[in-house]
Amino acid sequence: MELLLLAGGTLYVAAIGFFVMGRLGRFLDNGGISPGWDGAGEARDAGQEPDPPRQPAPSIPQDHPSAFHKK
């Protein structure tokens, strides 16, 4: 009886492993995890034009009246 339980458990683990490895193989064949979010790629996939990249905000000169610095 113990041998049957051990053999059944081994077959169960092998079947689950076969299923998981098949899914993992298909995932990796399709490119796996992308390196990062790509707004241009999403826009291209949706058939839209991508947003222009954001420009950093200009810094306020230190002598400007709205600059908060100690004199």
TIRO-2110 file (N, C-alpha, C; in Angstrom, 1 decimal):
// TIRO-2110
0.8, -1.2, 0.0, N, 1, A
0.0, 0.0, 0.0, CA, 1, A
0.9, 1.3, 0.0, C, 1, A
1.9, 1.2, 0.8, N, 2, A
2.8, 2.4, 0.8, CA, 2, A
3.5, 2.6, -0.5, C, 2, A
3.8, 1.5, -1.1, N, 3, A
4.5, 1.6, -2.5, CA, 3, A
3.5, 2.2, -3.5, C, 3, A
2.3, 1.9, -3.4, N, 4, A
1.3, 2.4, -4.3, CA, 4, A
1.1, 3.9, -4.1, C, 4, A
1.1, 4.3, -2.8, N, 5, A
0.9, 5.7, -2.4, CA, 5, A
2.2, 6.5, -2.9, C, 5, A
3.4, 6.0, -2.7, N, 6, A
4.6, 6.6, -3.1, CA, 6, A
4.6, 6.7, -4.7, C, 6, A
4.3, 5.7, -5.4, N, 7, A
4.3, 5.7, -6.8, CA, 7, A
3.2, 6.7, -7.4, C, 7, A
2.0, 6.7, -6.8, N, 8, A
1.0, 7.7, -7.2, CA, 8, A
1.4, 9.1, -6.9, C, 8, A
2.0, 9.4, -5.8, N, 9, A
2.5, 10.7, -5.5, CA, 9, A
3.6, 11.1, -6.5, C, 9, A
4.5, 10.2, -6.8, N, 10, A
5.5, 10.5, -7.8, CA, 10, A
5.0, 10.8, -9.2, C, 10, A
4.0, 10.0, -9.6, N, 11, A
3.3, 10.3, -10.9, CA, 11, A
2.6, 11.6, -10.9, C, 11, A
2.0, 11.9, -9.7, N, 12, A
1.2, 13.2, -9.6, CA, 12, A
2.2, 14.4, -9.7, C, 12, A
3.3, 14.3, -9.0, N, 13, A
4.3, 15.4, -9.1, CA, 13, A
4.9, 15.5, -10.5, C, 13, A
5.1, 14.4, -11.2, N, 14, A
5.7, 14.4, -12.5, CA, 14, A
4.7, 15.0, -13.5, C, 14, A
3.4, 14.7, -13.3, N, 15, A
2.4, 15.3, -14.2, CA, 15, A
2.2, 16.8, -14.0, C, 15, A
2.2, 17.2, -12.8, N, 16, A
2.2, 18.7, -12.5, CA, 16, A
3.4, 19.4, -13.0, C, 16, A
4.6, 18.8, -12.8, N, 17, A
5.8, 19.3, -13.3, CA, 17, A
5.8, 19.5, -14.8, C, 17, A
5.3, 18.4, -15.5, N, 18, A
5.2, 18.5, -17.0, CA, 18, A
4.3, 19.6, -17.4, C, 18, A
3.2, 19.8, -16.8, N, 19, A
2.3, 20.9, -17.1, CA, 19, A
2.9, 22.3, -16.8, C, 19, A
3.5, 22.4, -15.7, N, 20, A
4.2, 23.7, -15.3, CA, 20, A
5.3, 24.0, -16.3, C, 20, A
6.1, 23.0, -16.6, N, 21, A
7.3, 23.3, -17.5, CA, 21, A
6.8, 23.6, -18.9, C, 21, A
5.7, 23.0, -19.3, N, 22, A
5.1, 23.4, -20.6, CA, 22, A
4.6, 24.8, -20.7, C, 22, A
4.0, 25.3, -19.6, N, 23, A
3.5, 26.6, -19.5, CA, 23, A
4.7, 27.6, -19.4, C, 23, A
5.7, 27.3, -18.7, N, 24, A
6.9, 28.1, -18.5, CA, 24, A
7.6, 28.2, -19.9, C, 24, A
7.7, 27.1, -20.6, N, 25, A
8.4, 27.1, -21.9, CA, 25, A
7.6, 28.0, -22.9, C, 25, A
6.3, 28.0, -22.9, N, 26, A
5.5, 28.8, -23.8, CA, 26, A
5.7, 30.3, -23.4, C, 26, A
5.7, 30.6, -22.1, N, 27, A
5.9, 31.9, -21.6, CA, 27, A
7.3, 32.5, -22.1, C, 27, A
8.3, 31.7, -21.9, N, 28, A
9.7, 32.1, -22.3, CA, 28, A
9.8, 32.2, -23.8, C, 28, A
9.1, 31.4, -24.6, N, 29, A
9.1, 31.5, -26.1, CA, 29, A
8.5, 32.7, -26.6, C, 29, A
7.5, 33.2, -25.8, N, 30, A
6.8, 34.5, -26.2, CA, 30, A
7.5, 35.7, -25.7, C, 30, A
8.7, 35.6, -25.2, N, 31, A
9.5, 36.8, -24.8, CA, 31, A
9.6, 36.9, -23.3, C, 31, A
8.9, 36.2, -22.5, N, 32, A
9.1, 36.3, -21.0, CA, 32, A
8.6, 37.6, -20.5, C, 32, A
9.3, 38.0, -19.4, N, 33, A
8.9, 39.3, -18.8, CA, 33, A
9.7, 40.4, -19.5, C, 33, A
8.9, 41.5, -19.9, N, 34, A
9.6, 42.6, -20.6, CA, 34, A
10.4, 43.4, -19.6, C, 34, A
11.5, 44.0, -20.1, N, 35, A
12.4, 44.7, -19.2, CA, 35, A
11.8, 45.9, -18.4, C, 35, A
10.8, 46.4, -18.9, N, 36, A
10.2, 47.6, -18.3, CA, 36, A
8.9, 48.0, -19.0, C, 36, A
8.2, 48.9, -18.4, N, 37, A
7.0, 49.5, -19.0, CA, 37, A
7.4, 50.3, -20.2, C, 37, A
6.7, 50.1, -21.3, N, 38, A
7.0, 50.9, -22.5, CA, 38, A
5.8, 51.5, -23.1, C, 38, A
5.6, 52.8, -22.8, N, 39, A
4.4, 53.5, -23.3, CA, 39, A
4.3, 53.5, -24.8, C, 39, A
5.5, 53.6, -25.5, N, 40, A
5.5, 53.6, -26.9, CA, 40, A
5.0, 52.3, -27.5, C, 40, A
5.4, 51.2, -26.8, N, 41, A
5.0, 49.9, -27.2, CA, 41, A
3.5, 49.6, -27.0, C, 41, A
3.0, 50.2, -25.9, N, 42, A
1.5, 50.0, -25.7, CA, 42, A
0.8, 50.8, -26.7, C, 42, A
1.2, 52.1, -27.0, N, 43, A
0.5, 52.9, -28.0, CA, 43, A
0.6, 52.2, -29.4, C, 43, A
1.7, 51.7, -29.7, N, 44, A
1.9, 51.0, -31.0, CA, 44, A
1.0, 49.8, -31.1, C, 44, A
0.8, 49.0, -30.0, N, 45, A
0.0, 47.9, -30.0, CA, 45, A
-1.5, 48.3, -30.1, C, 45, A
-1.8, 49.5, -29.6, N, 46, A
-3.2, 50.0, -29.6, CA, 46, A
-3.5, 50.7, -30.9, C, 46, A
-2.5, 51.0, -31.7, N, 47, A
-2.7, 51.7, -33.0, CA, 47, A
-2.7, 53.2, -32.8, C, 47, A
-2.1, 53.7, -31.8, N, 48, A
-2.1, 55.1, -31.5, CA, 48, A
-0.7, 55.7, -31.6, C, 48, A
-0.6, 57.0, -31.6, N, 49, A
0.7, 57.6, -31.6, CA, 49, A
1.2, 57.7, -30.2, C, 49, A
2.5, 57.4, -29.9, N, 50, A
3.0, 57.5, -28.5, CA, 50, A
3.1, 59.0, -28.1, C, 50, A
2.9, 59.2, -26.8, N, 51, A
3.1, 60.5, -26.2, CA, 51, A
4.5, 61.0, -26.4, C, 51, A
4.8, 62.3, -26.6, N, 52, A
6.2, 62.7, -26.6, CA, 52, A
6.8, 62.6, -25.3, C, 52, A
8.1, 62.3, -25.2, N, 53, A
8.8, 62.2, -23.9, CA, 53, A
8.7, 63.5, -23.1, C, 53, A
8.6, 63.3, -21.8, N, 54, A
8.5, 64.5, -20.9, CA, 54, A
9.8, 65.2, -20.8, C, 54, A
9.8, 66.5, -20.8, N, 55, A
11.0, 67.3, -20.6, CA, 55, A
11.1, 67.7, -19.1, C, 55, A
12.3, 67.7, -18.6, N, 56, A
12.4, 68.1, -17.2, CA, 56, A
12.0, 69.6, -17.0, C, 56, A
11.4, 69.9, -15.9, N, 57, A
11.0, 71.3, -15.6, CA, 57, A
12.2, 72.1, -15.5, C, 57, A
12.2, 73.4, -16.0, N, 58, A
13.3, 74.2, -15.9, CA, 58, A
13.5, 74.7, -14.4, C, 58, A
14.7, 74.8, -14.0, N, 59, A
15.0, 75.2, -12.6, CA, 59, A
14.9, 76.7, -12.5, C, 59, A
14.5, 77.1, -11.3, N, 60, A
14.4, 78.6, -11.1, CA, 60, A
15.8, 79.1, -10.7, C, 60, A
16.2, 80.2, -11.4, N, 61, A
17.5, 80.7, -11.0, CA, 61, A
17.5, 81.2, -9.6, C, 61, A
18.7, 81.2, -8.9, N, 62, A
18.8, 81.5, -7.5, CA, 62, A
18.5, 83.0, -7.3, C, 62, A
18.7, 83.9, -8.3, N, 63, A
18.4, 85.3, -8.1, CA, 63, A
17.0, 85.7, -8.4, C, 63, A
16.2, 84.7, -8.8, N, 64, A
14.8, 85.0, -9.1, CA, 64, A
14.0, 85.3, -7.8, C, 64, A
13.0, 86.2, -7.9, N, 65, A
12.3, 86.6, -6.6, CA, 65, A
11.5, 85.4, -6.0, C, 65, A
11.1, 84.5, -6.8, N, 66, A
10.3, 83.4, -6.2, CA, 66, A
11.2, 82.2, -5.7, C, 66, A
12.5, 82.4, -5.8, N, 67, A
13.4, 81.3, -5.3, CA, 67, A
13.5, 81.5, -3.8, C, 67, A
13.4, 80.4, -3.1, N, 68, A
13.4, 80.4, -1.7, CA, 68, A
14.9, 80.0, -1.2, C, 68, A
15.7, 81.0, -1.0, N, 69, A
17.0, 80.7, -0.5, CA, 69, A
17.4, 81.8, 0.5, C, 69, A
18.3, 81.4, 1.3, N, 70, A
18.7, 82.4, 2.4, CA, 70, A
19.8, 83.3, 1.8, C, 70, A
19.7, 84.5, 2.1, N, 71, A
20.7, 85.5, 1.7, CA, 71, A
21.6, 85.9, 2.8, C, 71, A
END
